[in-house]
């Protein structure tokens, strides 16, 4: 029941995200944004890799912060003992790529 309620809240958050104001793309440092979101969730709670990351990228920092913070919070919920989730910031084929990897057991 708890998991169903969590998924319902997540779905509501995603719908709010989709209905939000128009996207406002501005140059921003994606690595700094990831570090800021990670610190908000759990200071020193993530391994952040940013080799090859662009210094600036056009994105909506407010919307990205909202989405990324939710994903990072999820990654920290059930950590595997002795591990920290990993976040990688990079680029591939002209796109910004943010990868979040956790080591939890997953959802059955």
Residue frames as qw, qx, qy, qz and C-alpha x, y, z in Angstrom:
[[0.000, 0.886, 0.464, 0.000, 0.00, 0.00, 0.00],
 [0.319, -0.780, 0.105, 0.528, 2.84, 2.39, 0.86],
 [0.391, -0.141, 0.601, 0.682, 4.52, 1.75, -2.49],
 [0.202, 0.622, 0.674, 0.345, 1.25, 2.38, -4.35],
 [0.135, -0.934, -0.254, 0.212, 0.84, 5.71, -2.51],
 [0.392, -0.575, 0.339, 0.633, 4.44, 6.66, -3.36],
 [0.349, 0.162, 0.692, 0.611, 3.88, 5.83, -7.02],
 [0.081, 0.818, 0.558, 0.115, 0.65, 7.86, -7.02],
 [0.240, -0.877, -0.006, 0.415, 2.54, 10.87, -5.60],
 [0.413, -0.309, 0.545, 0.661, 5.31, 10.40, -8.17],
 [0.286, 0.484, 0.703, 0.435, 2.74, 10.27, -10.98],
 [0.050, -0.927, -0.357, 0.104, 1.18, 13.48, -9.67],
 [0.348, -0.703, 0.246, 0.570, 4.60, 15.13, -9.60],
 [0.396, 0.004, 0.666, 0.632, 5.26, 14.06, -13.19],
 [0.170, 0.721, 0.618, 0.261, 1.90, 15.44, -14.33],
 [0.186, -0.922, -0.124, 0.317, 2.62, 18.72, -12.54],
 [0.425, -0.438, 0.461, 0.644, 6.00, 18.81, -14.25],
 [0.342, 0.296, 0.713, 0.536, 4.42, 18.23, -17.67],
 [0.030, 0.839, 0.517, 0.166, 1.79, 20.96, -17.11],
 [0.414, -0.614, -0.106, 0.663, 4.26, 23.53, -15.82],
 [0.196, 0.870, -0.058, -0.449, 5.10, 26.83, -17.48],
 [0.763, 0.627, -0.144, 0.059, 6.89, 26.88, -20.82],
 [0.852, -0.188, 0.012, 0.488, 10.46, 25.66, -20.73],
 [0.038, 0.989, -0.138, -0.031, 12.92, 28.54, -20.22],
 [0.901, 0.102, -0.010, 0.421, 16.24, 27.43, -21.69],
 [0.056, -0.963, 0.252, -0.084, 19.20, 29.39, -20.32],
 [0.603, 0.442, -0.591, 0.303, 22.93, 28.57, -20.21],
 [0.675, -0.634, 0.244, -0.288, 23.70, 26.74, -16.96],
 [0.128, 0.510, -0.844, 0.107, 26.46, 24.56, -15.55],
 [0.830, -0.161, -0.394, -0.360, 24.95, 21.05, -15.45],
 [0.626, 0.035, -0.660, 0.415, 27.60, 19.72, -13.06],
 [0.020, -0.165, 0.432, -0.886, 26.97, 22.54, -10.57],
 [0.652, -0.186, -0.126, -0.724, 23.24, 21.82, -10.81],
 [0.819, -0.076, -0.567, -0.039, 23.79, 18.10, -10.10],
 [0.417, 0.095, -0.615, 0.662, 26.05, 18.90, -7.13],
 [0.268, -0.202, 0.232, -0.913, 23.50, 21.34, -5.73],
 [0.782, -0.165, -0.275, -0.535, 20.62, 18.83, -6.07],
 [0.752, 0.005, -0.627, 0.205, 22.72, 16.03, -4.56],
 [0.201, 0.149, -0.544, 0.801, 23.68, 18.23, -1.58],
 [0.503, -0.228, 0.037, -0.833, 20.01, 19.09, -1.07],
 [0.863, -0.128, -0.392, -0.292, 19.11, 15.40, -0.87],
 [0.877, -0.450, 0.000, 0.169, 22.09, 14.13, 1.17],
 [0.067, 0.903, -0.424, -0.005, 25.36, 16.02, 1.60],
 [0.030, -0.527, 0.848, 0.050, 28.20, 13.69, 0.57],
 [0.726, 0.073, 0.594, -0.340, 25.57, 11.07, -0.23],
 [0.813, 0.559, 0.145, -0.074, 26.50, 10.63, -3.91],
 [0.559, -0.264, 0.466, 0.633, 29.52, 9.90, -6.04],
 [0.444, 0.836, 0.146, -0.287, 29.51, 12.50, -8.82],
 [0.609, -0.086, 0.503, 0.607, 31.51, 12.00, -12.01],
 [0.332, 0.864, 0.188, -0.328, 31.76, 14.85, -14.48],
 [0.373, -0.357, 0.588, 0.623, 34.71, 14.06, -16.74],
 [0.164, 0.199, 0.733, 0.630, 33.74, 15.20, -20.24],
 [0.050, 0.747, 0.624, -0.225, 30.76, 17.22, -18.98],
 [0.270, 0.655, 0.227, 0.668, 30.02, 20.48, -20.77],
 [0.237, -0.080, -0.396, 0.884, 30.79, 23.61, -18.76],
 [0.362, 0.272, 0.211, -0.867, 27.53, 25.20, -19.91],
 [0.057, 0.264, 0.902, 0.337, 24.34, 23.77, -21.42],
 [0.359, -0.158, -0.114, -0.913, 21.04, 25.40, -22.35],
 [0.348, -0.323, -0.880, 0.020, 18.44, 24.01, -19.96],
 [0.434, -0.671, -0.129, -0.587, 15.64, 25.07, -17.67],
 [0.243, 0.306, -0.750, 0.533, 17.47, 24.90, -14.35],
 [0.487, -0.174, 0.416, -0.748, 14.28, 25.13, -12.26],
 [0.897, 0.094, -0.102, -0.419, 12.52, 22.26, -14.01],
 [0.685, 0.344, -0.620, 0.170, 15.70, 20.21, -14.15],
 [0.041, -0.360, 0.680, -0.637, 16.27, 20.78, -10.42],
 [0.714, -0.106, 0.264, -0.640, 12.75, 19.54, -9.63],
 [0.922, 0.206, -0.256, -0.207, 13.09, 16.38, -11.72],
 [0.554, 0.424, -0.634, 0.334, 16.66, 15.60, -10.70],
 [0.241, -0.385, 0.606, -0.653, 16.02, 16.10, -6.99],
 [0.854, -0.052, 0.154, -0.494, 13.14, 13.60, -7.18],
 [0.871, 0.309, -0.382, 0.014, 15.30, 11.03, -8.98],
 [0.315, 0.463, -0.656, 0.507, 18.18, 11.49, -6.51],
 [0.519, -0.322, 0.452, -0.650, 15.84, 11.22, -3.52],
 [0.947, 0.075, -0.054, -0.306, 14.55, 7.95, -4.95],
 [0.710, 0.425, -0.518, 0.218, 18.11, 6.66, -5.47],
 [0.065, 0.434, -0.654, 0.617, 18.90, 7.28, -1.78],
 [0.720, -0.348, -0.002, -0.600, 15.80, 5.59, -0.36],
 [0.945, -0.255, 0.192, -0.067, 17.13, 2.07, 0.09],
 [0.277, 0.767, -0.578, -0.037, 20.90, 2.11, -0.32],
 [0.934, 0.022, -0.328, 0.141, 22.93, -1.08, -0.43],
 [0.620, -0.758, 0.068, 0.190, 25.16, -1.01, 2.66],
 [0.602, -0.415, 0.349, 0.587, 28.54, 0.61, 2.04],
 [0.407, 0.330, 0.525, 0.671, 27.56, 2.19, -1.29],
 [0.129, 0.582, 0.173, -0.784, 26.54, 5.63, -2.48],
 [0.628, 0.659, 0.414, 0.000, 24.49, 6.22, -5.61],
 [0.449, -0.203, 0.375, 0.785, 26.52, 7.47, -8.58],
 [0.388, 0.845, 0.263, -0.258, 25.64, 10.40, -10.81],
 [0.546, -0.068, 0.442, 0.708, 27.46, 10.91, -14.11],
 [0.292, 0.847, 0.124, -0.426, 27.27, 14.14, -16.10],
 [0.442, -0.215, 0.617, 0.615, 28.44, 13.98, -19.69],
 [0.514, 0.562, -0.092, -0.641, 27.54, 14.38, -23.31],
 [0.488, 0.008, 0.833, 0.260, 26.90, 11.94, -26.10],
 [0.290, 0.420, 0.695, 0.506, 26.07, 12.58, -29.75],
 [0.008, 0.379, 0.164, 0.911, 25.39, 16.27, -29.10],
 [0.573, -0.619, -0.363, -0.395, 23.11, 15.62, -26.11],
 [0.203, -0.534, 0.589, -0.571, 23.53, 16.25, -22.40],
 [0.751, -0.144, -0.634, -0.111, 23.45, 12.92, -20.54],
 [0.340, -0.502, 0.542, -0.582, 22.76, 12.59, -16.81],
 [0.715, -0.043, -0.690, -0.103, 22.96, 9.04, -15.46],
 [0.470, -0.513, 0.467, -0.546, 21.90, 8.07, -11.93],
 [0.699, 0.071, -0.711, -0.035, 22.84, 4.61, -10.69],
 [0.544, -0.548, 0.415, -0.481, 21.89, 3.19, -7.31],
 [0.303, 0.274, -0.911, 0.060, 22.76, -0.15, -5.76],
 [0.567, -0.096, 0.491, -0.654, 19.48, -0.91, -4.02],
 [0.374, 0.051, 0.926, 0.015, 17.60, -4.15, -4.44],
 [0.198, -0.088, -0.582, -0.784, 14.93, -2.57, -6.65],
 [0.595, 0.027, 0.300, -0.745, 11.17, -2.93, -6.52],
 [0.369, 0.045, 0.928, 0.037, 9.70, -6.42, -6.79]]
